[in-house]
Amino acid sequence: MKDYKIAVIGDIHSNYVGLERCIEHALKQNPDEFLFLGDYISDCPYPQKAMKIVYEMDRDYNCRFIRGNREDYMLNHRKNPEERWTYSSASGSLLYTYENLKEQDFIFFDSLDIKGYYEKAGYPPFRYCHGSPVRSNEILEPDGENTVQLMKNLDVDLLVSGHVHFQEEKVYEGKKILHPGAVGVSWYFDGRTQYMMMHGSKAGWEEEFFRLDYDVEKLVKDFETSGLNEKAPAWSKITIHTLRTGTDYNLACLKRASKLCEEAEGTVTWPDIPEKYWQQALQEYGIIPPHYSD
C-alpha cells in the first residue's frame, strides 16, 4: 500500500500570503487530499483574497473543509445584528472582516460542520475538528483537564485539531492528538507559516510538521492599504507583532486594557474600551515604545 498523504491547513486568518506559500510547498509533495480546519478569515487584511484561494482549492483538488470559531462569529453576527461591533481595537477587526465578506462566503461557512470523521478503506479512521468536536472555540491545551478527558473518551486513536496556533504531537494512553499549527498568525518559530502533512499506512498516521519563511512584510503593508490599521489600531499592531515574531499578546493585551479601563473608570464593557488603555497595554508588553502616540 502506498503512502497516503493529507496536507492539513488550519487557522489561515485571512493571511493569503502564508496560505499561498503553504499550498505551493504542499503541492510539490503531491498530496492525495487537503484537509482545512477552519478559521479562514479575520485578523489579517483582505479576507476576500484568502477565500478566493480556498474556493480555487475546492475546485481544483480533493479537499475537506470544516469551519472554525471565526466563521461562527461571522454567522452569529449576521443572525444577531443587534450585537454591536464598532471600528475600534476591541471589535474593529471583526467588523472589517464582516463587511468584506460576500454572500458566497456566508453560504459556504453555513454549509460546514465544526468537526469531521475521516474514514478510508485500508487506513485507520480519525476525527478532526477546529477547537474541539463539541465547540469551535474550545481550547485543547496540552495536558489540560478538558483535553485529557476528551482523549480518554475518544472512540478512535487520533484527533487532529486546530485553533491553538502551534504545532504539537501529544499521546494520551495510546491515543494521539495533533495540532498542525497556524498558516495565518502562527506562534513560535519566528512567526513562520505552518502546516502539517499526514502520512497514512495500514499501521496508522504519522505527522510531518512544516514551518516556512514567507513574505511577511507584503502582508504587513496590506494593513495600511486596506485601512485595517485605522479601523482596529491596537489589534492590528498586536497582530503585526505576532506575524513578525511568533509571540502572541492578543489575549494578554485585551485583558490588560480591560483591567486598566475598569480601574480608571469603575466599569468596562466590551467593545467600549478606550484606545488610551489599549495603547498603555501595548507599551507595557513592548509592542510599541514608551510614550508612543499615533
N, C-alpha and C positions, 0 to 999 in steps of 0.2 A: 504493500500500500504506500502510495506516495505521501510525502509531507504535505498536509493541507494547511494553507496559510490564510489567516484572517488579520487584516490590518484594523486595529482598534483606534478610533479617533474620538476624543472626548473634550468637552469644555473649550469650544472654539471662541466663544465670547466676542464674536464679530471680527476676530483677528484673521482677516482673509490672507494676509501676507504669510503668517505662520502656517495657515491651512494649506496654501499653495505649496509651501516648502515640504510639509509632511506628506502630502499626496504625491508630489514629484518623487520623493525618496522612496515611498512605499511602492509605487508603480514599477520601479526598477527591479523590484524583487518578485514581481508577478504574483501578487496575492490572489487567492481564489474568491475572496469576499472582502467587503469593508463593513465594519460594524461601527455605527455612530451612536455615541452615548448621550447626546443632548447638550444643552446649553450652547446652542448655535449662535446666540445673539447676546447683546448688551455689553457694557463697559468700554468697548473699543468703538471707534467711528465706523460709519458706513456699513450697517448691518446688511444692507441690500447686496453688497459685494460678496459677503460670506454666503448669503443664501443663494446667490446665483451659482456659486461653486457647488453647493450642496445639491441643487436641482440638476446640475450637469452631471454630477456623480451618480445620482439616481437614474438618470437617463442612460449613461454610458457603461455603468458597471453593476455588478451584483452587490447590492447594498441592503443593509438592515438599519432601521432608524428607531430610536425611542426619543422621548422628549425629556428635558431637564426642568429644574425649578425656574429658570429664567423664562422658558416658554410658558410655564404655568402662570408666572407673574403677568405676562402679556395677555393671556387668555382671561385670567381673572379680572384684570383691569377693564377689559372690553365688556365683560359681563356686569361689572360694577363701576360705572362711570362716575359715581359719587366719590369713589376713592380719589383723594386729592394728591396728584403729583404736580410738583412745581419745578421750574428751572432753578435749581439750587444744588448745592453739593450733596444734599441728602437724597433727592429723588430725580435730579436733572438728567442723569444718565439713563434712567428707566424711561422718562418721558421722551427724551430724544430718540431712543430706540423705538419706542411705541409709535411715534409719529413718522418714522422712516420705514415701517413695515407695510406690506401690501396685503390685499385680501388673500392672495395665494398663500402667503406665509401663515396667516391665521388658520386657513383651511388645513394646511399641512400640519401645523402644530396640533390642531384639534384631532387629527386622524391618528396620532401616535399614542402609544401607551408609555408608562414610565418604567416598564420592565419588559423582559422577554425571556423566552426559553429556547435555547439552541439545541436542536436535535438533528443529527445527520448519521445515516447508516455507516457503521464501522468506526465511529468516534464516540467517546463518552459525552453525554449531554452536559450542558452547563446553563446557569442562569446569569442574566445580565441586567443591569439597572443603572440609573443615573446616581441617585442618592442611596436609596435602599429599595427593595421590592415593595415597600409599604408607602414611603413618602419620597417625593422627588428632592426634597431639601434636607433629608436626614443625613447626618454626617457619620460615616463609619470610620471613626478614628482607630488607629492601631491599639488593640487591647482595650478599647472602650467597652463598657458593660453591654451596651446595645449590640456592638459588633460581635462580642463573644457569644451572646445569646442567639443572635441571628445565625451565626455559623454553626452553632450546636444543633439548631433545628433545621438546617438546610437539607433539602432532600436530594441534593447532588453533591459532587465533590469539588465543585468550582463555582465561584461567584466572581463576575467581572463588574466592577463598579467605578463610576467617575466621581465628579463633584469635589473631591478633596484637593485636586490640582498638584499632586505629587505622584511619583512612581513608587510602587511598593508591591512586593510579594510577601504574604504572611500566611502561615499554616496554623490552623486550629484543629487539633485532634484529627489530623489526616485530611482536613478539608481546607482548600486554598482559596484565598481572596486576592484578586489582582486589581490594582489601581494603575491605569495606563498613563497617568499624567495629563497635563493640560496642553492642548495646542495653543490656546489663546493667552492666558495670563498665568504662566506656569511659575511654580515655586521651586526654589533651589536651582543649582547648576547654572547660575548667572542668567537665569531667565530664558534659557534655550527652549525652543518649542519642542514639545514632547508627544510621542505616540508609541504604541506597542504593536508588535507583530506576534500573533499566537501561532505556534506550530503544532498541528494536531497529528496524532497517531493513534493506533489502537490502544496503546498504553495510557494515553492521556494528552493533556495540552501543556506545552512549555512556552514560556513567555520570553520575548526579546525586547528590551527597552531601548528606545532611541531618543537622543537629545541632540537637537540640531541647531546650529547657528543659522540666523536668517537676518533680513534687513529690518531690524527693529526701528531704526531712525526713519525709514519710509513710513511706518505706521505712526510714529510719534508726530510727524508732520501733518498727518491726517487729523489729529486732534484740533489743530489750528484751522485748517481749511474747511473742516466740517462744521465748525462753530461749537463743538462739544466742549472745548476749553472754557468757553464763556457760559455755557448752559449748565455745566457741572464743574465749577472751578477746582475745588479741593479734590473731589473724587477723580477728576482727570489727572491731577498731579500725582495722586497716590497710585493710580493705575500705571502711569508712565514710569514711576519709580519701580514698580514691580516688574514691568516689561524689561527694564534695563538691568535690574539687579537680581531678580528672582526672590526678593524679600518682600513679603506682603504685610501691609499695615492697614488694610481697609477696615477690618472689624475693630482693630485697636483704636484707630483714629475716630471711628464712629462713636465708640464707647466714650472716648476721652472728650470729644466735642460735646456729647450729650451731658456728661458729668459737669463740664465747665459751665454749660448753659444752666443746668439745674442749680449749681452752686451760686451763680451770679444772679439768676432771675427767679429762683424758687420753684421753677417748673420747666419741663421740657416736653415738647410734643412733636414727634416726627411727622412731617419733614421740616417743621419750622425751627430749625437750628441755625441761628445767625452765623453768617460767614466768618465773623471775627473769632468764634470759638473753633471753627474748623482750622483757621489759619494758625491759631495757637497750638492746636493739636499737631499739625504738620511740622511746626517749628520744634516742638518737643521731641518728635520722632526723627528729626534730622532730614525731613523730606524737602523742606525749604529752610534757608538760613535764618538766624535770629533777626528780628526787626524787618523781615521781608514784608513788602506791601505791593499788591497788584497795581 
